[in-house]
């Protein structure tokens, strides 16, 4: 390596000219830079690749109006046609019910941890939230199965799925809400107390509104996570091809189970629908995810 | 490289600039009814979370014990899995092996890669790129598991075949790299690669967080002493971030252990009489994939109990791994604050 080539950039040249050892250090520095950059590029490949595959293979399915309005009722693997409306509706319904159950519990737990919890109990609650974060979805599903089906003797219905999903969504909401509440400046609370506002009202009308957009971000990210969960659906929510809207009786189709149903098929029409369902699911999850991040930027606290 | 200089400075142990405890004003609760109701509801929600975790453990144990008592072989040391019938025989050795091997492969790939990506985002990337880069990596976590599995089997799997053949040829004399005659996309090896992609975001996110917290005095000190950027990272950033990287890796491991669908779709099952193999090019089933695959067979309490017992082992495994991760994070937090 000649020093002449480095005359152009004086900083490197100065470093290189000191001694042989220094050029070795510069080389290592260069090497690390290249490695770190290439690690990032490598890490981007799977996302781009998955998106490209699903768009190429399933994109055309989403372009037809039928996809968004019809179910798979009466459609066999061999036949082209039908849509994913039943699965989209099922996924959205279950997500909504899950959110309705887990948001109050999650937000209240976060309020407890930040505003009330001190000492031992708070530590235990915080630790348990962490453990709940790590509970694999299949274990959550087994637990609900053990509770719902074997103990209570109920049928496997969509509502049982939402119970398992709630278990998975609570910790996400607690953690994100907790982070947001911690960011609310203490001066706001103290100003409110000084005006004689009781603690609960301070929390409800000062702290929560200040942290609102951050909390919504957390909810959307949590929703995005549970919508893609398939393990609870496999254990608790068998697939059906027709429209269903009763959470407490019968079966309900969802996008993940729609993928699972036909993923082994060799027939073109069925495979197309699997790719289409995959793309639809990814789109819904990504939109929620990016919407959540976007809203997070408008946070009053950061 | 000495870790005593960096990451252990006395500055870290001083309280914040204003020197007061966060969120003073606990005493503002006035004991009027609405306050007690609201505080009670919040505490109740906290207790509910504790109760939920306890219930998960209890219910799994209650339903697993009868099946375990009926078991004709040792649950912890048997390779058989025949949970039904009059004489059930089931053990977890094969499941544990497949679970651990696929997760270890995932860790071997994802930890170095995740740390490098976190370094890229916090230290190397131009400032306009840092945020989009972080989002792109986070979005990897948003892709549903089942899509990873389906994509891995149908698209990415074919490209792993040459890699597997190369490894088998060059390292085949080691029992871990023996060919087991299974298509490369259905092996523990490939499942591990897909798991690595899935746990990359969590490792990156946590590493990124701690790397961003490295005091700039440490970094500037290293640079002022003439360190190159890489030397600064090696002596200031990495030692400071080590606990975060370890706990991020543990959280990733917890996720890899319990990942269900992708593994279930990829791995090809083995017959009951398949001989034991140490090879990573073998098929098999992890705890999670075994349970999910047989979800349709939960017909007798005995069978269900056997699968719940497997789920219980998985719960305990992830519990331990996550608890370790948390302890490391907590210790570091106590240290910084």
Boltz contact constraints between the chains, C-beta under 6 A:
constraints:
  - contact:
      token1: [A, 25]
      token2: [B, 228]
      max_distance: 6.0
  - contact:
      token1: [A, 28]
      token2: [B, 230]
      max_distance: 6.0
  - contact:
      token1: [A, 29]
      token2: [B, 228]
      max_distance: 6.0
  - contact:
      token1: [A, 29]
      token2: [B, 229]
      max_distance: 6.0
  - contact:
      token1: [A, 29]
      token2: [B, 230]
      max_distance: 6.0
  - contact:
      token1: [A, 32]
      token2: [B, 230]
      max_distance: 6.0
  - contact:
      token1: [A, 36]
      token2: [B, 116]
      max_distance: 6.0
  - contact:
      token1: [A, 36]
      token2: [B, 119]
      max_distance: 6.0
  - contact:
      token1: [A, 36]
      token2: [B, 120]
      max_distance: 6.0
  - contact:
      token1: [A, 36]
      token2: [B, 124]
      max_distance: 6.0
  - contact:
      token1: [A, 39]
      token2: [B, 113]
      max_distance: 6.0
  - contact:
      token1: [A, 39]
      token2: [B, 116]
      max_distance: 6.0
  - contact:
      token1: [A, 39]
      token2: [B, 117]
      max_distance: 6.0
  - contact:
      token1: [A, 40]
      token2: [B, 117]
      max_distance: 6.0
  - contact:
      token1: [A, 40]
      token2: [B, 120]
      max_distance: 6.0
  - contact:
      token1: [A, 43]
      token2: [B, 117]
      max_distance: 6.0
  - contact:
      token1: [A, 44]
      token2: [B, 136]
      max_distance: 6.0
  - contact:
      token1: [A, 46]
      token2: [B, 197]
      max_distance: 6.0
  - contact:
      token1: [A, 47]
      token2: [B, 139]
      max_distance: 6.0
  - contact:
      token1: [A, 47]
      token2: [B, 140]
      max_distance: 6.0
  - contact:
      token1: [A, 50]
      token2: [B, 143]
      max_distance: 6.0
  - contact:
      token1: [A, 50]
      token2: [B, 151]
      max_distance: 6.0
  - contact:
      token1: [A, 53]
      token2: [B, 151]
      max_distance: 6.0
  - contact:
      token1: [A, 53]
      token2: [B, 155]
      max_distance: 6.0
  - contact:
      token1: [A, 105]
      token2: [B, 45]
      max_distance: 6.0
  - contact:
      token1: [A, 108]
      token2: [B, 41]
      max_distance: 6.0
  - contact:
      token1: [A, 108]
      token2: [B, 42]
      max_distance: 6.0
  - contact:
      token1: [A, 108]
      token2: [B, 45]
      max_distance: 6.0
  - contact:
      token1: [A, 109]
      token2: [B, 45]
      max_distance: 6.0
  - contact:
      token1: [A, 109]
      token2: [B, 46]
      max_distance: 6.0
  - contact:
      token1: [A, 109]
      token2: [B, 49]
      max_distance: 6.0
  - contact:
      token1: [A, 111]
      token2: [B, 42]
      max_distance: 6.0
  - contact:
      token1: [A, 112]
      token2: [B, 42]
      max_distance: 6.0
  - contact:
      token1: [A, 112]
      token2: [B, 43]
      max_distance: 6.0
  - contact:
      token1: [A, 112]
      token2: [B, 45]
      max_distance: 6.0
  - contact:
      token1: [A, 112]
      token2: [B, 46]
      max_distance: 6.0
  - contact:
      token1: [A, 116]
      token2: [B, 39]
      max_distance: 6.0
  - contact:
      token1: [A, 116]
      token2: [B, 42]
      max_distance: 6.0
  - contact:
      token1: [A, 124]
      token2: [B, 50]
      max_distance: 6.0
  - contact:
      token1: [A, 125]
      token2: [B, 46]
      max_distance: 6.0
  - contact:
      token1: [A, 125]
      token2: [B, 49]
      max_distance: 6.0
  - contact:
      token1: [A, 125]
      token2: [B, 50]
      max_distance: 6.0
  - contact:
      token1: [A, 128]
      token2: [B, 49]
      max_distance: 6.0
  - contact:
      token1: [A, 128]
      token2: [B, 50]
      max_distance: 6.0
  - contact:
      token1: [A, 128]
      token2: [B, 53]
      max_distance: 6.0
  - contact:
      token1: [A, 129]
      token2: [B, 49]
      max_distance: 6.0
  - contact:
      token1: [A, 130]
      token2: [B, 326]
      max_distance: 6.0
  - contact:
      token1: [A, 131]
      token2: [B, 53]
      max_distance: 6.0
  - contact:
      token1: [A, 131]
      token2: [B, 322]
      max_distance: 6.0
  - contact:
      token1: [A, 132]
      token2: [B, 53]
      max_distance: 6.0
  - contact:
      token1: [A, 134]
      token2: [B, 254]
      max_distance: 6.0
  - contact:
      token1: [A, 134]
      token2: [B, 318]
      max_distance: 6.0
  - contact:
      token1: [A, 134]
      token2: [B, 322]
      max_distance: 6.0
  - contact:
      token1: [A, 136]
      token2: [B, 258]
      max_distance: 6.0
  - contact:
      token1: [A, 136]
      token2: [B, 318]
      max_distance: 6.0
  - contact:
      token1: [A, 138]
      token2: [B, 260]
      max_distance: 6.0
  - contact:
      token1: [A, 138]
      token2: [B, 288]
      max_distance: 6.0
  - contact:
      token1: [A, 138]
      token2: [B, 291]
      max_distance: 6.0
  - contact:
      token1: [A, 138]
      token2: [B, 292]
      max_distance: 6.0
  - contact:
      token1: [A, 139]
      token2: [B, 311]
      max_distance: 6.0
  - contact:
      token1: [A, 139]
      token2: [B, 314]
      max_distance: 6.0
  - contact:
      token1: [A, 139]
      token2: [B, 315]
      max_distance: 6.0
  - contact:
      token1: [A, 142]
      token2: [B, 308]
      max_distance: 6.0
  - contact:
      token1: [A, 142]
      token2: [B, 311]
      max_distance: 6.0
  - contact:
      token1: [A, 143]
      token2: [B, 56]
      max_distance: 6.0
  - contact:
      token1: [A, 143]
      token2: [B, 59]
      max_distance: 6.0
  - contact:
      token1: [A, 146]
      token2: [B, 59]
      max_distance: 6.0
  - contact:
      token1: [A, 146]
      token2: [B, 63]
      max_distance: 6.0
  - contact:
      token1: [A, 146]
      token2: [B, 308]
      max_distance: 6.0
  - contact:
      token1: [A, 147]
      token2: [B, 59]
      max_distance: 6.0
  - contact:
      token1: [A, 186]
      token2: [B, 23]
      max_distance: 6.0
  - contact:
      token1: [A, 189]
      token2: [B, 25]
      max_distance: 6.0
  - contact:
      token1: [A, 190]
      token2: [B, 25]
      max_distance: 6.0
  - contact:
      token1: [A, 193]
      token2: [B, 25]
      max_distance: 6.0
  - contact:
      token1: [A, 193]
      token2: [B, 28]
      max_distance: 6.0
  - contact:
      token1: [A, 198]
      token2: [B, 30]
      max_distance: 6.0
  - contact:
      token1: [A, 198]
      token2: [B, 35]
      max_distance: 6.0
  - contact:
      token1: [A, 199]
      token2: [B, 28]
      max_distance: 6.0
  - contact:
      token1: [A, 199]
      token2: [B, 29]
      max_distance: 6.0
  - contact:
      token1: [A, 199]
      token2: [B, 35]
      max_distance: 6.0
  - contact:
      token1: [A, 200]
      token2: [B, 34]
      max_distance: 6.0
  - contact:
      token1: [A, 200]
      token2: [B, 35]
      max_distance: 6.0
  - contact:
      token1: [A, 200]
      token2: [B, 38]
      max_distance: 6.0
  - contact:
      token1: [A, 224]
      token2: [B, 142]
      max_distance: 6.0
  - contact:
      token1: [A, 228]
      token2: [B, 144]
      max_distance: 6.0
  - contact:
      token1: [A, 230]
      token2: [B, 146]
      max_distance: 6.0
  - contact:
      token1: [A, 230]
      token2: [B, 261]
      max_distance: 6.0
  - contact:
      token1: [A, 231]
      token2: [B, 260]
      max_distance: 6.0
  - contact:
      token1: [A, 231]
      token2: [B, 292]
      max_distance: 6.0
  - contact:
      token1: [A, 234]
      token2: [B, 292]
      max_distance: 6.0
  - contact:
      token1: [A, 234]
      token2: [B, 295]
      max_distance: 6.0
  - contact:
      token1: [A, 235]
      token2: [B, 295]
      max_distance: 6.0
  - contact:
      token1: [A, 256]
      token2: [B, 146]
      max_distance: 6.0
  - contact:
      token1: [A, 259]
      token2: [B, 146]
      max_distance: 6.0
  - contact:
      token1: [A, 263]
      token2: [B, 150]
      max_distance: 6.0
  - contact:
      token1: [A, 278]
      token2: [B, 147]
      max_distance: 6.0
  - contact:
      token1: [A, 281]
      token2: [B, 144]
      max_distance: 6.0
  - contact:
      token1: [A, 285]
      token2: [B, 142]
      max_distance: 6.0
  - contact:
      token1: [A, 289]
      token2: [B, 142]
      max_distance: 6.0
